[in-house]
Amino acid sequence: MPQIIILPNDDFCPEGTVLDVETGTSVCRALLDNDIEIEHACEMSNACTTCHVYIREGFDSIEESDEVEDDLLDKAWGLDPDSRLSCQAIIDQEDIVIEIPKYTINQVSENH
């Protein structure tokens, strides 16, 4: 079973953690299922950038992004070559290491 290694993030996962996940699960779904409340304003429909993460290791094991995701990522805060929308990053057989960005661009935040 592949693992997602989450680097420490003061807001979402201060100590960092390791999750065992089923192949075919999105990174966003795995985080939410394990009480890591990453934002996902569009309900994981590939229509915003609030679930943006960095795939620090294992990037090539995830299916390539499509044009819609690439266009959205162009609007994400802190975009870098390892950026993916966690709702679109589907876990394959390899472990991955992710970093949750410090900020997100959310036009409507429910958690004030």
C-alpha positions as CSV (number, residue, x, y, z in Angstrom):
1,M,0.0,0.0,0.0
2,P,1.5,3.3,-1.0
3,Q,2.1,6.1,1.5
4,I,1.7,9.9,1.5
5,I,4.3,11.5,3.6
6,I,3.1,15.0,4.6
7,L,5.7,17.5,5.6
8,P,4.9,19.7,8.7
9,N,2.5,22.6,8.2
10,D,1.6,24.8,11.1
11,D,-2.1,25.0,10.1
12,F,-2.9,21.6,8.9
13,C,-0.4,19.1,10.2
14,P,2.1,20.6,12.6
15,E,4.1,17.4,13.2
16,G,3.8,16.1,9.7
17,T,2.5,12.5,9.3
18,V,2.5,9.4,7.1
19,L,-0.8,8.1,5.6
20,D,-1.3,4.6,4.1
21,V,-3.6,5.0,1.1
22,E,-5.3,2.9,-1.5
23,T,-4.0,3.1,-5.1
24,G,-6.4,5.3,-7.1
25,T,-7.2,7.7,-4.2
26,S,-6.7,11.4,-4.8
27,V,-4.3,13.2,-2.4
28,C,-7.1,15.5,-1.4
29,R,-9.5,12.6,-0.5
30,A,-6.7,10.9,1.5
31,L,-6.0,14.0,3.5
32,L,-9.7,14.7,4.3
33,D,-10.3,11.0,5.2
34,N,-7.5,11.4,7.7
35,D,-8.7,14.6,9.3
36,I,-6.3,16.9,7.6
37,E,-8.8,19.6,6.6
38,I,-7.2,21.0,3.4
39,E,-9.4,23.5,1.7
40,H,-11.3,22.3,-1.3
41,A,-13.8,25.0,-2.2
42,C,-15.0,23.4,-5.4
43,E,-15.6,20.1,-3.7
44,M,-12.8,18.4,-5.7
45,S,-14.3,19.2,-9.1
46,N,-11.1,20.7,-10.7
47,A,-12.6,24.2,-10.7
48,C,-10.4,26.1,-8.2
49,T,-6.9,26.1,-6.6
50,T,-7.6,25.8,-2.9
51,C,-6.3,22.2,-2.7
52,H,-3.0,23.1,-4.3
53,V,0.0,21.1,-2.9
54,Y,3.6,20.5,-3.8
55,I,4.6,17.0,-4.7
56,R,8.2,17.0,-3.3
57,E,9.0,13.3,-4.1
58,G,7.2,10.9,-6.3
59,F,5.9,13.5,-8.8
60,D,6.5,11.3,-11.8
61,S,4.4,8.5,-10.3
62,I,1.3,10.6,-10.6
63,E,-0.6,10.8,-13.9
64,E,0.2,14.1,-15.7
65,S,-2.0,17.0,-15.2
66,D,-4.5,18.0,-17.9
67,E,-5.0,21.4,-19.6
68,V,-7.8,22.4,-17.2
69,E,-5.6,21.7,-14.2
70,D,-2.6,23.5,-15.7
71,D,-4.7,26.6,-16.4
72,L,-6.0,26.6,-12.8
73,L,-2.5,26.1,-11.4
74,D,-1.4,29.2,-13.2
75,K,-3.6,31.1,-10.8
76,A,-2.4,29.3,-7.6
77,W,-0.4,31.0,-4.9
78,G,3.2,30.0,-4.8
79,L,3.2,27.9,-8.0
80,D,6.3,25.9,-8.6
81,P,7.3,23.0,-10.9
82,D,6.1,20.4,-8.2
83,S,2.6,22.0,-7.9
84,R,-0.5,19.9,-8.4
85,L,-4.2,20.2,-7.4
86,S,-4.5,17.5,-4.7
87,C,-8.0,16.6,-6.0
88,Q,-6.5,15.7,-9.4
89,A,-3.3,14.0,-8.1
90,I,-4.2,10.3,-8.0
91,I,-2.0,7.9,-6.0
92,D,-0.4,5.1,-7.9
93,Q,2.0,2.4,-6.6
94,E,4.8,4.7,-5.3
95,D,5.0,6.7,-2.1
96,I,4.9,10.4,-2.4
97,V,6.0,13.3,-0.2
98,I,3.8,16.4,-0.2
99,E,4.0,19.9,1.2
100,I,0.8,21.9,1.8
101,P,1.5,25.6,0.9
102,K,1.3,28.2,3.6
103,Y,-1.3,30.2,1.7
104,T,-4.1,29.6,-0.7
105,I,-6.3,31.8,-2.9
106,N,-9.9,31.3,-1.8
107,Q,-12.5,33.8,-2.9
108,V,-15.0,32.4,-0.5
109,S,-13.8,30.9,2.7
110,E,-16.2,29.2,5.0
111,N,-13.7,28.9,7.9
112,H,-13.3,32.4,9.2
